[in-house]
Amino acid sequence: MSSDINYKNNPLHGLGLQTLVEEIVDHYGFEILYAYLQLNCFNTNPSTASSVKFLKKTEWAREKVEEFYLYQFKSLPKASAREFSIAPRDRIVPDDHRPGEPASLSLEDAARLQVIRAEKAAEYERGGFKGNKNISPRKQAESESYSDNTRSHSAKQKQHREAYNKAPEATASAASPSTSSDNFDPWAKAKNKLSD
């Protein structure tokens, strides 16, 4: 079935990881690669061999570098939302998309992107991040009603927990008014049946 799919227009088709890393390192250098990708293999004692070794072992990092190769180094248009969920090597690049010149990247642009990412992360941590601004109002309403339902559900759980924690005191006082709640034994009836 995979023989029916044409991957030949994907620049990663038939390209080894070693060659990929050598190409982007030769063009950009380790400093810019670290600034954009934030992968330590490009920062501490960087070498092509150690980077390849790390990327072979770490799938998420390899996919991050492959995306960088496709969309920065080869300047292909960004993948559609459906294609974006697929690993870069498995993406189908339309026939009308041709690789372009490598994007010109600078450390200043990388710093600016890091600030934007940090702001988004801080907003997400505060709970103010609502996700994609292009989301349909219906989907946003569904997600908000879901969060409202989970909030009310957790409030109900809290009420049940409080009632449950108070329940042993009520049963103990109802069973024998002279016993205190500290001496309550939930297995007392079972023990009495065994001893009889």
C-alpha positions in Angstrom: 0.0 0.0 0.0 2.9 2.4 0.8 4.2 1.7 -2.8 1.2 3.7 -4.1 2.3 6.8 -2.2 4.9 9.0 -3.9 7.4 10.4 -1.3 10.0 11.4 -3.9 9.1 15.1 -3.7 9.9 15.1 0.0 13.5 16.4 0.4 14.0 13.9 3.3 13.3 11.0 1.0 16.5 8.9 0.8 18.4 11.4 2.9 20.4 10.0 5.7 20.5 11.7 9.1 24.3 12.2 8.9 24.0 14.0 5.6 21.1 16.1 6.9 23.0 17.2 10.0 26.1 18.0 8.0 24.2 20.2 5.5 22.5 22.3 8.2 25.6 22.6 10.3 27.7 23.6 7.3 25.2 26.3 6.4 24.0 27.6 9.8 26.6 26.4 12.3 26.0 25.0 15.8 25.3 28.3 17.5 22.3 29.2 15.3 21.0 25.6 15.4 21.0 25.7 19.2 19.4 29.1 19.2 16.5 28.0 17.1 16.0 24.3 18.1 17.1 24.5 21.8 18.7 21.0 21.6 21.7 20.5 23.8 23.5 18.4 21.3 24.1 21.6 19.3 25.4 23.5 22.4 27.6 21.4 24.7 30.6 19.9 22.9 28.9 20.0 19.6 30.0 17.7 16.8 28.2 16.2 13.9 28.9 12.6 15.2 27.5 13.3 18.7 24.5 15.2 17.3 23.7 12.3 14.9 24.0 9.8 17.8 21.6 11.8 20.0 19.1 12.3 17.2 19.1 8.6 16.3 18.1 7.8 19.9 15.6 10.6 20.4 12.7 10.5 18.0 11.1 13.9 19.1 14.4 15.7 18.6 15.0 14.0 15.2 11.5 15.1 14.1 12.2 18.7 15.3 15.5 18.8 13.3 13.7 17.3 10.2 11.0 19.9 10.4 13.7 22.6 10.6 15.4 21.1 7.6 12.1 21.1 5.6 10.7 24.5 6.5 13.8 26.6 7.2 16.7 25.0 5.2 14.6 23.9 2.2 12.0 26.7 2.6 9.0 24.6 1.8 5.6 26.0 2.6 4.3 24.8 6.0 2.4 21.6 6.1 -1.4 21.5 6.4 -2.9 20.6 9.8 -3.6 17.1 8.7 0.0 16.6 7.4 1.5 18.3 10.5 0.5 15.4 12.7 2.6 13.0 10.6 6.3 12.6 11.0 8.3 14.8 8.6 9.8 11.9 6.7 6.3 10.5 6.1 4.7 13.7 4.9 3.7 14.0 1.3 4.9 17.1 -0.4 2.7 18.2 -3.3 4.3 18.2 -6.7 4.0 22.0 -7.1 6.1 22.6 -4.0 9.8 22.9 -4.8 12.6 23.5 -2.3 13.9 27.0 -2.2 16.9 28.8 -0.8 17.7 28.3 2.8 16.1 30.9 5.1 18.5 33.5 6.5 18.5 33.2 10.2 20.1 35.3 12.9 20.7 35.1 16.6 18.5 38.2 17.1 15.6 36.5 15.4 16.1 33.4 17.5 16.2 35.5 20.7 12.9 37.2 19.6 11.3 33.8 19.0 12.5 32.6 22.4 10.8 35.6 24.1 7.5 34.9 22.2 7.7 31.2 23.2 8.4 32.2 26.9 5.4 34.5 26.9 3.1 31.8 25.5 4.4 29.3 28.0 3.8 31.8 30.9 0.3 32.6 29.6 -0.4 28.8 29.4 0.9 28.3 33.0 -1.4 31.0 34.2 -4.3 29.3 32.5 -5.0 32.2 30.2 -4.1 30.5 27.0 -7.2 29.7 25.0 -5.4 27.9 22.2 -5.8 28.7 18.6 -7.3 32.1 17.9 -8.7 30.7 14.7 -10.9 28.1 16.5 -14.6 28.2 15.6 -16.9 29.7 18.2 -18.8 26.4 18.4 -15.6 24.5 19.3 -14.6 27.2 21.8 -18.1 27.0 23.4 -17.8 23.2 23.6 -14.4 23.4 25.3 -15.6 26.1 27.8 -18.7 24.0 28.7 -16.5 21.0 29.1 -14.2 22.9 31.6 -17.4 24.2 33.4 -18.7 20.6 33.7 -15.4 19.4 35.0 -15.3 22.2 37.6 -18.8 21.4 38.8 -18.0 17.7 38.8 -14.9 18.4 41.0 -17.0 20.5 43.3 -19.5 17.6 43.6 -16.6 15.2 44.3 -15.4 17.5 47.1 -18.9 17.5 48.6 -19.1 13.7 48.5 -15.6 13.4 50.1 -16.6 15.8 52.9 -19.8 13.8 53.5 -17.9 10.5 53.4 -15.4 11.8 55.9 -18.2 12.8 58.3 -20.1 9.5 57.8 -18.0 7.3 60.1 -18.7 9.7 63.1 -22.5 9.5 62.4 -22.6 5.7 62.1 -20.4 5.3 65.2 -22.6 7.5 67.3 -25.8 5.8 65.9 -24.5 2.3 66.5 -23.3 2.9 70.0 -23.7 6.3 71.6 -21.1 5.6 74.3 -18.2 4.9 71.9 -16.1 7.8 70.6 -15.3 8.4 67.0 -11.6 7.6 67.8 -12.4 4.0 68.7 -14.6 3.4 65.7 -13.9 -0.1 64.1 -15.5 -0.6 60.8 -14.8 -4.4 61.0 -16.4 -4.9 64.4 -19.5 -6.7 63.1 -17.4 -9.1 61.0 -15.1 -9.8 64.0 -18.1 -10.5 66.2 -19.5 -13.0 63.6 -16.2 -14.8 63.4 -15.9 -15.1 67.2 -19.4 -16.4 67.6 
